[in-house]
Amino acid sequence: MEPNSILHNFAVLSCQRVDELEAALWQMEHRTSGARLVWLERAEENKTFGIAFQTQPWDDTGVFHILEHSVLCGSARYPVKEPFVELMKSSLNTFLNAMTFPDRTFYPVSSRNDQDFINLLRVYMDAVLHPQIYDRPEIFGQEGWHYELGEDGGLSCKGVVFNEMKGTFSSPDALMERELNRLLFPDTCYRFVAGGDPEHIPELTYEQFTAAHSRLYHPSNSYIFLDGRLDIEAVLRILDGEFLSGYERRPGPGAIPLQRSVDGGESVICYELSPQESLNPSASTASQGVAMLPARLAVSGEGGRCGVQYDQTQLEELFPPLGALLGDALASAGDALPISEAQWRRYLTGKGVYFDFAGDVPLSALEHWLQGAGTAEPDGSARRVLLCAGQGDEVLLCWQEAEGGQFFCCSTALTQTLHLDPATAAVTSNAAYFAFENPELSQLLSPYTLVTEVAQQGPCYAAANPLGGGVSAVLDALSFNSQNHAPVSDGEVYVDGDDRLVVGTNGTVTYRASWGGKYPTGPALAGAVDKARSLAEGTLGALCGEARLYLVSAQKDQEALCLRFGYLLGGCPVYLGGEGWAAEFWVKDGYITQFTLHFRSYTPNGEHTLLLPIDKAAAMLPSIAREQRELVIQYLDTGGPSVSPHWAAA
């Protein structure tokens, strides 16, 4: 092949050496259809194909964003519902995507395998030139917009692109960018929102949608890009014989004019703060600390014992100074020594502060959250932790190990005079006790069930999937580009290199890393827990309404670490779906390699449920008594519109 030659109806226009890439850049043009083509010929085993169309928007309906989604919903040669998903399952691709830009739409794929590369080329060429959108109008409604009838009888607008752009415009940065482009580029296509403005997306009709494809998804308006070591003759033969030879050259949309200098003036845009946002910069710091909040506290002093559970407001008031003491104790912890259960109970009934975190928390992570990295780096995980009086003036740190249930104790740098006595002196007893201290309940319940004899009237909550309003904020928190996505069964897949993020319509988000991953944790257990907690708080925590997150468990096998987080409502755990947890992270070799997030949002609905006293509830559940299990107030969320509290065995 050489310049001024003809190869499979492609005129070879020029060849230019690109020394920095050790490549030759070939430029060609298909003589019949007018399709332009460039090939970066170089010793690159990763072969790339891409086809781009000049798509200058003329309004804010996002027609080309909707087309980008829709053409990948089946084509004439490949009439499956979701060829993109099928390719991800079976292809050896190293990249597979589609992207909408302010002035063009691009469909790139790559593979190291020769036959797989040809298969990908065929699927993508058929998708962009022969999509099923003309035979299946429902694709437009699914990917663009449609009306849905709500439970209240009202109409609401839905659609993949519509929902995505609602999420995008929930960001003040996106609103400012839109307004800046409108002011600075009033005479060009850049004044429009290429992705679509949710206020204007419903103005797009199916006829306008198909007309846009017919007009601009034409070879004369395309640019084909090839890269790598490939069989150029075979590629050109397929492009000409199977796709381009049936098209006649026609005029394209023309060049985009330069914008003349303008005085953009001033503009004011409004942005409504969501309940999760605040103008107070300290609010985010306070919300981060909520992850370490225990589900139960018991403070025992000269005045008796005060136990707090199922009351998040009171827990948030009491915990900061007590948590600081716990952090100091963890940071200065001495060598751990085993103690008997009888000794643990004696410590538990004496002067001290008891923390129940509801889930098994690695002590090193707890120290990191409460204190910052100390020198002690305590081993093990615990749900129940105790600061108590030792011999003389010493303060001991005790805990029940999560694995095996053994009890341990160690010295700390704290003293009773300066630390424990002031923390317990002001306690006002509410007659709280542990089940092992009551002869009758000790026969029915787990011995360390905390009993607070107050009337339990639990609030009920409306429950919903918060991703219905858009996923932009979640994608930002997870560092995924909202433009790089395609439809999959019951959701959307977002890609970043070979990493995949699937956002389901049911509110479940899953991530799988190809290798390594986007989320390094470092080798330490505390770093892994902290990174997972940060991702959970930045995603689930930002959208869960009245709930908060807590660490359910941290389990490690020979190869990986599994971390699970759950929702708490007013200190009560939420048992979600079939698994119970809200988030699961897998950590391997210093990276988060996969995770699953179940998004739910909870808001009070004004209703309450009256609960039996714990002794009567235990008596009515004979299985509890046989196994002496812990009885806790729990919310069961099966995906319905509301949740209410009930007694459940833990």
N, C-alpha and C positions, 0 to 999 in steps of 0.2 A: 504494500500500500504506500502511495506517495501522493503529494499534493497534485491537484488538477486531474486526479483519476476518479473513476466511478466504481463504486463497490456496492452491489445490491441496492441500486437506485439511490445511493448516498453520494453526493458530490463531495470529495475531499478538498476542502478549501485551503487549509494551511496546516503546518506543523511547526511548533515552536518549542525550543528547549527550555526547560525549567530546572536550572542547575541545583537550586536549593532543595528540590524534591527528588533530584536525580530521575527526572521524568521528561517525557515528551507530551506536549499538549496538542492534540489533534482537534481541529474544528471541521465539522461537516454539516451538510444540509440535505434533507430528503427532498428530492427533485419534484415529487408529485404533491406531497402534502405541505411542504414548507417547514416541517419540523426541524429544529436546529439541534445539534448534538455536539458535545465535547467529550473527549476521552483523555484521561490522564494516564498515559501508558507508563507503567513503572513496575518494579519488582515487588509488588505488594500482593500477598496471598489473599488478603481480605478484599474480595471483589465487591464493588458498590455500584448500584443502579439507582437513579432517581429521575423522576419526571416532575417538572414544575410548570405551572400555568400562571400567566399574568392575570391576576384577579383584583382589579381596582374596585373597591366598593363604591356605590353611588348613594348609599343610605346607611342607616344604623341597624338594619334588620339582621345582620350577620349571615347573609345568604351563603357566603363562601365558607364560613365556619361550619354551617350546617351541611353543606355539600361535602366538606372534608370528612365528616362523620359518615354521611349517607352513602357515598360511593363504595365504602368498605363494608356495606351490608349485603353483599352478593352482587354477582354480575352475570352476563349472558352465558359465559363459558363455565363459570363457577357459581351456580345458583344456590349455594348454601347460605344459611342465614347470617353466619358470622365467619367469613373466610379468614379474617384477621386472627380470630381465636384458633381456628384450625391450623393456621400457619405456626402460631406460637407453640401448639402442641406437637406438631410433627416436623417442622422445618429445623434445619441446622443453622438458621440465621444468626448473625452476630449483631444485627440491628434491624428493626422493623418499626416504622413510624409513619406519621403524617402530621403536617404542621401548617397552620394558617398564619400568614404574616400580613401586615397592613396593605401589601400590594401584590402578593403572590401566594400560591399554595403549593406545597412541596411534598412529594411522596417518596421517601428514600428507603432502600433496603440494602442489606449486604450479607454475604456469606463467604466462607472459605471453601465450600464444596461446589464444584463446577455445576453439577446437575441441580443442586438446590438453588443455586444462583439463577439458573435459567427458569426454574419453576417460579421463583419469586418474581422475576421479571414478567413472566406471562400473567401471573395473578394480578399484579399491580397495573399493568397496561390494560388488561380487560376491565379492571375495576374502574379506572378513570375514564375510559372511552365508552364502555358498554355497561354501565351500572343498571341495577334493577329498579331504579327510582321511577322509571316510566311505567313499569308494570305493577309496582307495589307502592301505591301512594301512602300506605301506612308508615313507610320508612320516614317520610317527611314529618309526620306527626310524632313518631317516636323520637327521632333525633333532633327535630326542630322545636315544635311546640304543639300542644293540643290542650283541650279543656278536659278537666276531670270534675266529677260531681262529688262534693264532699259529704260527710255524714250529716252536716247541717242543711244540706240541700243547696248550698251555694256552689258556684262555679269557681274553679281555680285553674291557673295556667301551669302546665307542667311540660317537661321535655328535657332531654339530655343537655342540649346546648343552653336552653333557657335556664335550667337550674345551675349549670356551671357558671354562666355569666352573672346570675344573681349573687353567687358566691364571690365572684370577682369584684363586683361593685359594692360588696360589703366592706371593702377596704378603702380607707380615705385616700391612700396613695393612687389607687386606680381611678378614683373620681377626679383627683387633681390632674393626673396624666390625660384623662379624656378632655378636661376643660382646657388644658394647655394646648393640646393638639388642635382643638377647635379654634382657639384664638390665634395661634401662630401659623396655621396652614389653611386659611379659609377658602383657598382657590384650588385645592388638590384633594385627592382621595384620602389623605392623611387626617382630614378633619373628621372622618367617620370612624366609628368603632368597628374594626374588621371582625372582631369576635361576636359582635352583636350587643346592643343595649337592651336589657330586659324590658324597658318601656316600649321599645319599637319592634322587638322580635315578633310579637303577635301580628304585626302589620304585614308580614310576609305571607303571600299566598302560595299555594302549591304550583300554580301556573307560572308565577314569577320565579320560583325555585327551579323548575325544570327548564325554563327559558334561559336562566343564567348558565346552567350546565351546557345546554345546546349551543349557546353563543360562545362561551369562553373555554370549555373543555374540548378544544379542537387542536389537532397537531400543529396547525399554523400558529397557534398561540402558546406553543410548548417549547420547553428547553429540556433535553435529555442529557443526563450527566452519567458518565461511566468512569470508573477508577479501578486500577489494579491490573494484575496479569490475567487476562481473559482471552477467550477465543473471539476476536472481534468480528471475524467473518460470520461465525454462527450467530452472534448477537444481532448483527445488522441484517442477516437473512431473516431472522424471526421478526424483528421490528418491521421490516418492509413487507414480508409476505403475509404475516398474520395480523398486522394491525394498521400500518400506515398506507398501504397501497390503495385502500378503498376510499381515501379522502382526497379532495381537491384543495389546492392552495386557495386561501381567502384572506382578506385583510384582517389584521388583528386590532386590538384596542388602541394601539399607538403608544408613543412614549409619554411618560408622566411629566407634565410641565414643571419647571422650577417655580417655586413660590416667590412672588415679589415681596419686597420688604413691607411689613405692615406694623402698625401700632396696635398691639393686642389689647391695650387698655386694661381695665380691671374687671374682675369677675368674682362673685361670691357664690360658693357652693355650700350646701348644708349636708351635714353628716350626723346621723342619729346614733348616739352611743347605745350599744347593746348592754344587757344586764351584766355581761361578763367583762365589760370595759369600764375604765375609770380614768378621770382626769388627775387622780391622785397618784403620783409616782410610787408611793409606798404601798399602794394596793397590790401590785404584782408581787412585791416581796412578801407581803402577808399571805397571799394566796399560795405561794410556794411552800410556806411553812405548814400549811394545812395537811400535807401528805404525811407528816410525822406525828400528827395528832393521834393520841390513843383513843380507842373506843371506850375504855373504862379507866377511871382513876379511883383510888381509895387512899385517903390520907388518915393515918392513925396517930393520935397524940394523947396528951393527958385528958383532953375533953371528950375522948371517944373517937369514933370513926365516921368519916364522911365519905360516902361512896357516890360516884357520879357516873351514869351511863344513860344512853338514849337521850342525851341533852347536849347537842353540839355547841349551843351558845355558852353553856356553863363550862364545858370542856375547854373551849377556846379562851375563856377568861382565866381558868385555873392553870392551864398547862404551861404558858410561857416561862414563869419563874421556876416551876418544877422541872420542866424540860431542860432548862439551863443547868440545873443541878445534875440531872441525869447525864447530860453531855460532859460535864466536868468529871463525873465519876467514871464514865467510859474512857475518857482521854487519859485518866490517871490510874486505870485499873491495874492491879498487880496480877500475880499468877493465879489462875483459877484452880480451886480445890473442890472436890466433890463433897457434898453434904447429904445427909439422909433426908427423907421426906418429912420425918418428924421435926428435924431441925428447921427445915423450910417453913413448916407450919408455925413453929414458935416465932420465927422472925416475922412471919406474915401477920401474926396477931399482936405483935409488939409495935413500938413506935417506928413509923416509916411511911414511905410513899410507894404505892403499888401502881404499876402501869400495865395495862392489857392492850396490846396493839392489834388485836383481832386476827392478825396473821403472823406468820413466822418471819421476823425481820432479822437479817444478818446484823450482828452487833457492830461490826466494822462500818456497815452502812448507816446504822443508827448514830454512831459516833460522828460520822462524816456529816450527817444532816444537822445534828444538834450542836456540834462543836467545831467542825472543821477537822482536817487531818491531825490526829494526835500521834503520840509515840507508842501508845499501848497496842493498837490494832488488835482488839479482842477477837478471838475465834468464836465460831459457832453462831447459831441462830436461835432466837427465842421469841415467843409471843408474850410471855409473862416475865416482867422484870421488876425488881424490888430494891429500893434503897432503904436500909434499915440500920438500927443501932447495933453496934458490935460491942466489944469490950472497951472499957474506959470511955474515951471520947471519939473512938473511931466510927466511921460510917462504912458499912459493907454494901457491896453490889452483889445481888443474888439473881439467879434466873433459872428457869426450867428449860433445858435444851430441847429444841424442836424435834431433833432426831433421837429417839430413844426415851425421852422424857426424864432424863436424869437431872438432878439439881446440883448447881454449882454456886460457889461464893468466892469473892476476892476482896482484898483491901482496896481502899481508894485514898486519895489525898484530901477528901472532905473530912470535916469534923462535925460532931453533933452540936457543939456550942455555936459555931459560926454558920452552919449550913442547915442541918436537919431540924434542930430545935426551932429556929425562926419559921421554917416552912410548915411545921406541924402545930405551932403554938396557937394559931388563930382558927384552928379547925372547929367547926360547929357540927356536932354529931347529928346524923340523920338515921342512926341505928342500922346502918348497912352492915352486912355480915356475909361471910362465905358459907357455902352449903355445908362444909365439914364442921362448922361450929353449931349447926342445928341438928339435933339427934334425928328428927324426922326427915328433913330434907337430905341429910347425909346418906340415907338409904335409897333416895330417889334420883339424886342428881350427881353430876360430876362434882368432886369436892371443892373445886375452885370456881364454881359458879358464883358470881357476885349477886347478892340479893339486896335490892333497895325497895323497902316496903312502902311504896307510894302507888297511888292509883295510876295505872298505865292506860292512857288514852292516846293512841297513836294517830298522827295525821295521815291522811291518804294523799296521793299525788297523781296528777295526770302525767302519763308517760308518752314519749314520742320519739321518733327518729329525727334528730336535729339536722341531718344532712340533706333533708328535702329542700332547704333554702340555699343550697350551694356548698361546694367543697373547697373553694379557693383558699380559705384560711387554713384548712387542714393540709392542703397541698403545700402551702407556704411553710407551715410548721415542720413538714416532713421533707422539705427541699425538693419537691417535684414540680416540674413545669406544667401548668394547667393546659398548655397548648398541645403537649405531646401525649395524645391519648386516642383511643379507639373503642368502639362498643364491644362488649362481651355479654355473655348470657347474664341477664339481671344486673347489669352494671357497666362500668367503664374501666379500662385498663390504662394506666399511665406508665410511661416508660422513661427511664433515664439510663442510657447505655443498655446494658443487659439486665438491669434491675427492673422489677415489675411491682407496681402497686395497683391492686384491684379494689375499686370502690363499688360495693354492692348497693343496689337500691334498697336493701333491707337495713342499711346502716352499718354493715360489717366491712371493714377495710383490712386487706391482707397484703403483706409485703414479703417478697422473696428476693434475696440477693443472689447475683450470679456467682460472684466470688468476692471474698472480703466483704465489702459492703459500704454503704454511705455513712454508717453510724459506728465509728470506733469507740470502744469503751476503755481500752487499756487492759492490762492483765489482772488488775486487782478486782476482787469481788465487789468492794464498795463502789468502784468506778462503774462497773456494769450495772449495779442496781440504780445508781444515781442517773446514769444515762437513760435507762429504761423509764425511770420515774419522770425524768424531764420530758421525754417524748410523750408519755401518757398524760402528763399534766398539760402540755402544750396542745394536745389534740382532744382527748376525751374530757380532760378537766376544764377546758375552755367552753365546752358546749353541754355539760351535764346538768346545768341548772342548779337545783338545791343540793345535789349530791356532792360528795367528795370522794377521792380515791384513797385506797389504802393497799399496802402490800399484803397479798394473801399468802404467798409462799415463795421460797427461793430454793429450788431443788437442783442439785448438781450430780451428773453422772460422770463417767470417765471422759466423755467428749464434749459435753455442752452443759450450759446452765439454763434452766427454765425459770423465768420470773413471771408471776401472775399478780395482777392487780384487780381489785373489785371496787364496787360502788358502796358507799355508806350513805344512808339517809337518816339524819338526826342521830348518828351513832349506831344505827341498825344496818346490818349487812343486807345487800340486795343480791338475791340468788337469781342470776340472769341466764335465761335460756336453759339449755341442757347441761352446760358446763359449770355455771355458777359465777365464773369470773368475767370481768369486763375487758381485760387485756392480757395477752400472753406474749412474752418475748423470749426468743432463743438466742443465746450468746455463745459464740465459739471462736476461739483463737483471737480474742480481743475485739470482735465485731458483733453487732447485732445482725444475725443472718436472716431472721424471719420474725414476723410478728403478726398478730391478729388483734384488731380493735373492734369492740362492739359499742357503737355509739348509741346512747340513750340520754334523753333529757327529762328531768323531773321538776314539775312545778306544783305547789300546793293547790288542791282543788276545793278547799274549804270543808271537806268532809273528815270525820274522825271515826276510828274504830275503838270500841271499849274492849280492853283485854282482861282476861281473868288474872287474878293474883298468881304468882309463879307456883305456889304450892298446889293450888287447885288445878292449874294447867298441867303440872307434872302428874298429878293423880289421875287425870283423864287420859294420859298417854302412857299406858302400861309398858310399851316398848322402851320408853325412856328409863323407867325404873329398873327394868331387867338389865339394861346395859349401863346404867348410871352415866348417861350422857349429859352434856351441858344443854341447858334450855335457854334460848335467846330469842329476842324479838327480831323478826326477819321480814323482808319484803320479797315476794316472789314475782319476778317479771318474766312473763312468757311471751312478751311482744304485744300485749294488748294495750288499750288506751289508758289504763290506770293501774295503780298498785296500792295495796293496803297491807298493814302490818298484821302479823300473826305469830304465835309461838311456834318455834321449830327447833328440832334437835340439831345441835352443831356437831 
